[in-house]
């Protein structure tokens, strides 16, 4: 019996934490499975039981095929959620497609239409996109504990930050160009 945490469910199903917390709070009415234990401070659920409950919901059935959430678009195109939110916020200027479907608060875009639109943006857009160290790590599939040390002990070939922003307490936020991070991954691979 495999157990999953809320974070693992979020990643696997592309769901938001607030949605999962709401479903759990309303479990008496919606039949959400009870936790089967804990992993550290996090509750866990039986993976098969949770999947069966989620699959029985009509959420996925009500979303037409060929549509993608913001998280699915981010993963498919190697973009951060922040970058997608910026593109959406600037839709009046950049022609960002409107959602093809809404289910509750969730927005869904026609994946093919969105991809065509995104590819039509100037190539300079990708060059200018800056990633935090954490976003660069996620793009590369690195564990957070691994990428954290890159700021103080960068591996051979790791790009220099494109920008450094001072934060309170003497800390610094380092931003890296997406293209530099992808070049590093290509040279490593």
matplotlib code that plots the C-alpha trace (Angstrom):
import matplotlib.pyplot as plt

x = [0.0, 1.7, 0.9, 1.0, 1.3, -0.8, 2.3, 2.7, -1.0, -0.7, 2.2, 0.7, -2.8, -2.0, -4.2, -3.8, -3.3, -6.4, -8.6, -7.2, -7.6, -11.2, -12.0, -10.5, -12.5, -15.7, -14.9, -18.1, -20.1, -18.0, -16.5, -12.9, -10.7, -9.5, -5.7, -3.9, -1.0, 1.7, 5.1, 6.9, 4.4, 2.4, -0.8, -0.7, -3.4, -3.5, -2.6, -5.1, -8.0, -7.3, -7.0, -10.3, -12.1, -10.7, -11.4, -15.0, -15.5, -16.8, -14.1, -12.0, -14.9, -16.4, -13.2, -13.1, -10.1, -7.2, -7.4, -4.7, -4.4, -1.8, 0.3, 0.2, 1.2, 4.0, 5.3, 4.9, 6.8, 9.4, 8.0, 7.5, 4.0, 5.1, 6.0, 2.6, 0.8, 2.8, 1.8, -1.8, -1.7, -0.3, -3.0, -4.3, -0.9, 0.4, -2.8, -2.8, -5.6, -8.7, -9.5, -11.5, -13.2, -13.8, -14.6, -15.1, -12.1, -9.9, -9.1, -8.3, -6.8, -6.8, -3.3, -2.7, -4.0, -1.9, 1.2, 0.8, 0.4, 3.3, 5.7, 4.7, 6.0, 9.4, 12.3, 13.8, 11.0, 12.6, 16.1, 14.7, 12.8, 14.6, 14.3, 15.0, 17.4, 14.5, 12.8, 16.0, 16.3, 12.7, 13.4, 16.4, 14.5, 16.9, 15.9, 15.6, 18.3, 20.7, 20.1, 20.3, 24.0, 24.6, 24.6, 27.6, 29.2, 28.2, 29.1, 31.3, 29.5, 26.8, 25.8, 26.5, 23.3, 21.9, 20.7, 21.1, 18.5, 19.3, 16.8, 16.5, 19.1, 21.9, 20.4, 20.4, 18.0, 19.8, 18.0, 19.2, 18.4, 16.3, 18.5, 21.6, 20.1, 19.0, 22.5, 24.0, 21.6, 22.5, 26.3, 25.8, 23.5]
y = [0.0, 3.2, 6.4, 9.9, 13.3, 16.3, 17.8, 14.5, 14.6, 18.2, 17.3, 14.1, 15.5, 19.2, 20.4, 23.4, 23.1, 25.2, 22.8, 19.8, 21.4, 22.4, 18.8, 17.5, 19.9, 18.9, 15.1, 14.3, 15.5, 14.5, 11.2, 12.3, 9.4, 9.7, 10.0, 6.7, 8.1, 10.7, 11.3, 13.7, 16.5, 15.8, 13.7, 10.8, 9.0, 5.6, 6.3, 3.8, 4.9, 8.6, 7.9, 5.9, 8.7, 11.4, 9.4, 8.9, 12.7, 14.2, 16.9, 15.3, 14.0, 17.6, 19.0, 18.4, 16.6, 18.8, 21.4, 22.1, 23.9, 26.6, 24.0, 21.6, 24.4, 25.4, 21.8, 21.2, 24.4, 24.5, 27.7, 28.8, 29.5, 33.0, 33.4, 32.1, 34.5, 37.4, 36.4, 36.1, 39.5, 41.1, 39.5, 42.8, 43.6, 40.2, 38.5, 35.7, 33.3, 33.3, 30.2, 27.6, 26.2, 27.1, 24.5, 26.3, 28.5, 26.4, 27.7, 25.5, 26.6, 24.8, 23.3, 23.5, 27.1, 28.2, 26.5, 28.2, 31.6, 31.0, 30.0, 33.2, 35.4, 37.0, 34.7, 37.4, 36.6, 33.3, 35.0, 37.6, 35.2, 35.1, 32.2, 32.1, 29.4, 27.3, 27.6, 26.7, 23.7, 22.6, 23.1, 20.8, 18.3, 18.8, 18.4, 21.7, 20.6, 20.0, 23.3, 25.4, 25.0, 26.1, 29.8, 29.3, 26.3, 26.3, 23.2, 23.4, 25.2, 26.7, 30.1, 33.3, 35.1, 37.5, 39.7, 39.9, 41.6, 42.6, 41.3, 42.2, 40.9, 40.8, 38.1, 38.2, 36.8, 35.5, 35.4, 33.2, 33.4, 30.4, 30.0, 29.8, 27.2, 25.1, 25.5, 24.2, 21.2, 20.5, 20.5, 18.2, 15.8]
z = [0.0, -1.2, 0.6, -0.9, 0.7, -0.3, -2.1, -4.1, -5.0, -6.2, -8.4, -9.8, -10.6, -11.2, -8.4, -6.2, -2.4, -1.7, -3.7, -1.9, 1.5, 0.6, -0.4, 2.7, 4.9, 3.1, 3.3, 5.3, 2.3, -0.6, 0.5, 0.4, 1.8, 5.4, 5.9, 6.4, 8.4, 8.5, 6.8, 9.1, 9.7, 6.5, 6.4, 3.9, 2.0, 0.4, -3.2, -4.8, -2.6, -3.3, -7.1, -7.1, -5.2, -7.5, -10.7, -9.6, -9.5, -12.7, -12.7, -15.4, -17.4, -17.7, -19.3, -23.0, -24.5, -25.9, -23.1, -20.7, -17.3, -16.6, -14.8, -17.7, -20.2, -17.9, -17.8, -21.5, -22.4, -19.6, -18.2, -14.6, -13.3, -12.7, -16.4, -17.4, -15.0, -16.5, -20.0, -19.0, -17.2, -20.4, -22.6, -23.9, -25.3, -26.4, -27.7, -25.2, -26.0, -23.8, -21.9, -23.9, -20.8, -17.1, -14.4, -11.1, -10.7, -13.0, -16.4, -19.4, -22.7, -26.1, -25.9, -29.7, -30.0, -27.0, -28.3, -31.7, -30.0, -27.7, -30.5, -32.4, -29.6, -30.3, -29.6, -27.3, -24.8, -23.8, -23.6, -21.2, -18.9, -15.6, -13.2, -9.5, -8.3, -7.2, -10.6, -12.3, -10.1, -10.9, -14.7, -14.4, -12.2, -9.2, -5.6, -3.7, -1.3, -4.3, -6.1, -2.9, -2.7, -6.3, -5.2, -2.9, -4.6, -8.2, -10.2, -13.2, -16.1, -13.9, -15.4, -13.5, -12.4, -14.9, -12.1, -8.3, -6.2, -2.6, 0.0, 3.6, 6.1, 3.6, 1.5, -2.3, -4.8, -7.9, -11.2, -14.1, -17.8, -18.9, -21.9, -19.8, -17.5, -20.5, -22.1, -18.8, -18.9, -22.6, -21.8, -18.9, -20.7]

ax = plt.figure().add_subplot(projection="3d")
ax.plot(x, y, z, "-o")
ax.set_aspect("equal")
plt.show()
